[in-house]
């Protein structure tokens, strides 16, 4: 399935399949599920439950689904930029800098062991 089509139809699944699922899948999924609930609830009559469609609730559901889809498209695009190592991609630099300890930092456990040996 095409990445863009999956991002529009099921945003959390697109994020899980194409990239950054650790940080973005849960909030995108919350927006997407709330949008689905808004569509169903508005289609069933909404808070007035008068037998007709509550279009304003359906509109809120479509809006929330759209936010999830746009967020997913931006997230998946950013992951592709990082994987291709395009210059100017700050996310790659931050991910590499944040993964593991830096070489100029000493290990705190080694410092404790050295101080115990000196005593």
C-alpha positions in Angstrom: 0.0 0.0 0.0 1.3 3.4 -0.8 2.7 5.4 2.1 0.5 8.5 1.4 -2.6 6.4 1.0 -1.9 4.5 4.3 -1.2 7.8 6.0 -4.6 9.2 5.0 -6.6 6.0 5.7 -4.9 4.7 8.9 -2.3 7.2 10.3 -1.1 5.2 13.3 -0.4 2.1 11.1 1.5 4.3 8.7 3.7 5.6 11.5 4.3 2.1 12.8 5.2 0.7 9.4 7.2 3.6 8.0 9.1 5.1 10.9 9.1 6.9 14.2 6.6 4.7 16.1 8.2 5.2 19.5 7.2 8.8 19.9 4.4 9.6 17.5 2.1 6.5 17.1 0.2 6.9 20.4 -0.8 10.6 20.0 -1.6 10.2 16.3 -3.6 7.1 17.2 -5.5 9.1 19.8 -6.4 11.8 17.3 -7.4 9.2 14.7 -9.6 7.2 17.1 -11.3 10.3 18.4 -12.0 11.3 14.8 -13.6 7.9 14.1 -15.7 8.2 17.3 -16.7 11.7 16.2 -17.8 10.4 12.8 -19.8 7.5 14.3 -21.3 9.5 17.1 -22.3 12.4 14.7 -23.8 9.9 12.3 -25.9 8.4 15.0 -27.4 11.8 16.0 -24.8 13.3 18.3 -25.6 14.7 21.7 -29.2 15.6 20.8 -30.0 12.1 19.4 -32.9 13.5 17.4 -32.6 10.9 14.6 -30.7 13.1 12.1 -27.0 13.5 11.5 -25.2 16.0 13.8 -23.0 17.6 11.1 -21.0 19.6 13.5 -19.9 16.5 15.3 -19.1 14.8 12.0 -17.1 17.9 11.1 -15.1 17.7 14.3 -14.4 14.0 13.5 -13.2 14.9 10.0 -11.0 17.6 11.4 -9.4 15.3 14.0 -8.8 12.6 11.4 -7.2 15.3 9.1 -4.9 16.4 11.9 -3.8 12.8 12.5 -3.2 12.4 8.7 -1.2 15.6 8.3 0.8 14.8 11.4 1.6 11.3 10.0 2.6 12.7 6.6 5.0 15.1 8.3 6.4 12.4 10.6 7.0 9.9 7.8 8.6 12.6 5.6 11.0 13.4 8.4 12.0 9.8 8.9 12.8 9.5 5.2 15.0 12.6 5.4 16.9 11.1 8.3 17.4 7.7 6.6 18.7 9.3 3.5 21.1 11.4 5.6 20.1 14.6 3.8 22.3 17.5 5.0 20.4 19.8 7.3 18.4 17.1 8.9 18.6 18.0 12.6 16.7 14.9 13.7 19.5 12.7 12.6 22.1 14.7 14.5 20.0 14.7 17.6 19.3 11.0 17.4 23.0 10.2 17.0 24.0 12.6 19.8 21.4 11.2 22.1 22.1 7.6 21.6 24.5 6.3 24.2 27.1 8.2 26.2 29.5 10.6 24.6 33.2 9.9 24.3 34.2 12.9 26.4 32.1 11.9 29.3 33.4 9.5 31.9 31.4 6.7 33.3 30.1 7.5 36.8 30.5 3.9 37.9 34.2 3.9 37.0 34.7 7.1 39.0 33.1 5.5 42.1 35.3 2.4 41.7 38.4 4.5 41.4 37.5 6.5 44.5 37.0 3.3 46.4 40.4 1.9 45.3 42.2 5.1 46.4 40.8 4.8 49.9 
